[in-house]
Amino acid sequence: MSAHGTAGVRIEALPDGVLLRAEIAPPGPRPHGPEQAARIDALWERLCRENDRLYDGPILRTVSVDAESGVLLCRRDTFRSLATSAQLGLGVRQLGVMGVVTGRDRAGRESVLLARRSSQTRIYPGLWELAPSGGVSPPAANVAMLGPAELAAALADEADEELGLSFEGAQVRVVAVLRDDTACSDDVALRIELPGVIDPRRGACAAEREAHDRWEYLDAAWVALDEVNAFASDHGAAVAPPTTAMLRWLGWN
């Protein structure tokens, strides 16, 4: 099933009053035998030769998603399992966060933040997306659950790391879970309404340009909500499918 005609993307809304949480299950049985592990290692080495930005860090892998109850069941895994999953049919899906960040200019006109991904990202290189986004890092070993506050903090870290953007004072709420078969991810979508006044003419990535270690985005822009449809039409296939689906789900495109 697709969301608004976007293949491979499903958006599951949270019912009113349901608080989403990611429950971290204990480690399961060893996921791969020796032959499969060898195939994973060989493919991972090739992928790293092709993209030196890849790094095999810990991730949270989603086992099941139940939006009705608000429970995402997860286990700890590694990025190499995710990066090789699609080609080897491993069925690994990463728990991620996606920001729907809006702000208002001095005239009160509301805009949404979009950013264009670097050519070195694992998925959707060079495409525009709702920003920021990223995987949720596993918590300390004694933590078995992440609630809305922890997921919002994970997104705030992505905003600071990728865009130099602060969510201090923002209104934050979880609105849906976006399931992306192409990216092998289940992303918690959070609506972020920034306080204060934005200046759409400045560009949203000024701070990012000053930090050499911020490489995830090539550019960023505030797009007025009443111009989102024109932006999507003008850029066509240069907009990532999950973003197209989410903008349509929100009624902005």
C-alpha positions in Angstrom: 0.0 0.0 0.0 1.3 3.5 -0.8 0.6 6.9 0.6 -1.1 9.2 -1.9 0.3 7.3 -4.9 3.9 7.3 -3.7 5.3 3.8 -4.3 7.1 2.1 -1.4 6.0 4.8 1.1 3.3 4.2 3.8 2.3 6.9 6.3 0.6 5.7 9.5 -1.0 8.5 11.5 -1.1 8.3 15.3 -4.6 8.2 16.8 -5.5 11.2 19.0 -4.1 10.8 22.5 -1.6 8.0 21.6 1.9 8.7 22.7 4.5 7.0 20.5 7.3 5.0 22.1 10.1 2.8 20.9 10.6 -0.3 23.0 14.0 -1.9 22.8 13.8 -5.7 23.0 16.7 -7.8 24.3 19.1 -9.2 21.6 17.5 -12.1 19.6 19.2 -15.2 18.2 22.3 -14.7 16.1 20.8 -13.1 12.9 23.3 -14.4 10.3 25.1 -17.7 9.7 28.8 -17.7 8.6 28.1 -17.7 4.9 25.6 -14.8 5.1 28.0 -12.9 7.4 30.8 -13.3 4.8 28.5 -11.9 2.1 27.6 -9.0 4.3 31.3 -8.3 5.0 32.3 -8.5 1.3 29.5 -6.2 0.2 30.2 -3.7 3.0 33.8 -3.5 2.0 32.8 -2.7 -1.6 30.3 -0.1 -0.5 33.0 1.6 1.7 35.4 1.7 -1.2 32.7 3.5 -3.3 31.8 5.9 -0.5 34.3 6.8 2.2 31.6 8.5 4.3 30.1 5.2 5.3 30.7 4.2 9.0 29.6 1.0 10.7 28.1 2.4 13.9 25.2 1.1 16.1 21.6 1.6 15.0 18.1 0.7 16.2 16.5 -1.8 13.9 12.6 -1.8 13.9 11.1 -5.2 14.3 7.4 -4.1 14.2 5.4 -0.9 14.0 1.9 -0.6 15.6 0.7 3.0 15.1 -2.6 2.2 16.7 -1.0 1.5 20.1 2.0 3.8 19.4 4.6 1.0 19.9 7.7 0.6 17.8 9.5 -2.6 18.8 13.2 -2.3 18.1 16.5 -4.2 18.5 20.1 -3.1 18.5 22.0 -3.7 15.2 24.7 -2.2 13.1 24.8 0.1 10.1 26.5 -2.4 7.9 23.5 -4.7 8.2 21.3 -1.8 7.1 23.5 -0.7 4.2 23.7 -4.2 2.8 20.1 -5.2 3.6 18.4 -4.3 0.3 20.9 -6.1 -1.9 21.1 -9.2 0.3 17.5 -9.4 1.3 18.2 -9.1 5.0 14.9 -7.3 5.9 16.7 -4.7 8.1 14.8 -1.5 8.7 16.3 1.4 10.7 14.4 3.5 13.2 14.7 7.2 12.1 13.3 10.6 12.7 12.0 13.1 10.2 11.4 16.8 10.9 8.5 18.8 9.4 9.9 22.2 10.4 7.9 25.4 9.9 8.4 29.0 10.8 6.8 32.3 10.0 8.2 35.5 8.5 7.5 39.0 9.7 4.3 39.1 7.8 3.1 35.9 9.4 3.5 33.8 6.3 4.3 30.2 7.1 7.1 28.3 5.4 8.5 24.7 5.6 12.2 23.8 5.6 13.5 21.7 2.7 17.1 20.7 2.1 19.0 19.0 -0.7 20.9 15.9 0.2 24.6 15.5 -0.5 25.8 13.1 -3.2 27.5 11.1 -0.5 24.4 10.1 1.5 23.4 6.4 1.6 20.0 7.0 0.1 18.4 9.7 -2.1 21.6 11.5 -3.0 21.1 15.0 -4.4 17.3 15.1 -3.7 15.3 17.6 -1.8 13.7 16.4 1.4 12.0 17.6 4.6 14.9 18.3 6.9 16.5 17.4 9.1 16.3 13.6 9.2 18.4 10.7 10.4 18.7 7.5 12.3 18.1 7.3 16.0 21.2 6.2 17.9 20.7 3.4 20.4 20.6 4.6 24.0 22.7 3.3 27.0 22.5 -0.5 27.5 20.2 -0.1 30.6 17.6 2.0 28.7 14.7 -0.1 27.3 12.4 2.6 25.9 12.5 5.9 24.1 9.5 8.2 24.4 8.5 11.3 22.4 10.9 13.5 24.4 13.9 11.3 23.5 12.9 11.1 19.9 12.5 14.8 19.7 16.0 15.2 21.2 17.4 12.9 18.6 15.9 15.1 15.9 17.2 18.2 17.6 20.7 16.7 17.5 20.3 16.1 13.8 19.2 19.7 13.3 22.2 21.0 15.1 24.6 18.6 13.4 23.4 18.9 9.9 22.0 22.4 9.6 23.2 24.4 12.7 19.6 24.9 13.6 18.2 25.1 17.1 14.8 23.9 18.2 14.9 25.8 21.5 11.5 27.1 22.4 9.8 25.2 19.5 6.4 23.5 19.7 7.1 19.8 19.0 4.6 16.9 18.4 4.8 13.5 16.8 2.3 13.2 14.0 3.0 9.9 12.1 5.3 7.1 11.3 6.6 7.1 7.7 7.6 3.6 6.4 10.0 3.8 3.5 10.7 0.5 1.7 13.5 2.1 -0.5 15.4 3.5 2.4 14.6 0.5 4.6 13.6 2.8 7.4 10.7 3.6 9.7 10.8 7.3 10.4 9.0 9.0 13.2 7.7 12.3 11.7 7.7 15.2 14.2 6.0 18.6 13.5 8.4 21.4 14.7 7.0 24.9 14.9 9.8 27.3 15.4 9.4 30.4 17.6 10.4 33.9 16.6 10.7 35.1 13.0 12.5 33.5 10.1 14.0 35.3 7.1 13.3 33.1 4.0 15.6 35.3 1.9 18.7 34.4 4.0 18.7 30.7 3.3 18.4 28.2 6.0 21.9 26.8 5.8 24.1 29.7 6.7 25.5 28.1 9.8 26.0 24.9 8.0 28.4 26.6 5.5 30.7 27.5 8.4 31.3 23.9 9.6 33.4 21.6 7.4 32.1 18.5 9.2 28.5 19.3 8.2 28.3 17.5 4.8 24.9 15.9 4.7 23.1 18.8 2.9 24.3 20.8 -0.1 21.6 23.5 0.3 18.5 24.4 2.2 15.5 26.7 1.7 12.4 28.0 3.3 9.4 27.3 1.0 6.1 29.1 1.7 3.3 26.6 2.2 1.3 28.2 -0.6 4.3 27.7 -2.9 5.1 24.0 -2.0 3.0 22.7 -5.0 5.0 24.9 -7.4 8.3 23.9 -5.8 7.4 20.2 -6.2 6.3 20.7 -9.8 9.4 22.7 -10.7 11.8 20.1 -9.2 9.9 17.0 -10.1 12.0 13.9 -9.6 14.5 15.9 -7.6 12.2 15.7 -4.6 12.6 12.5 -2.5 9.6 10.2 -2.6 9.0 10.2 1.2 8.9 14.0 1.2 6.4 14.0 -1.7 4.2 11.6 0.2 4.4 13.6 3.5 3.7 16.9 1.8 0.6 15.4 0.2 -0.5 13.8 3.4 -0.2 17.2 5.1 -2.3 18.7 2.3 0.5 21.0 1.2 1.1 19.5 -2.3 
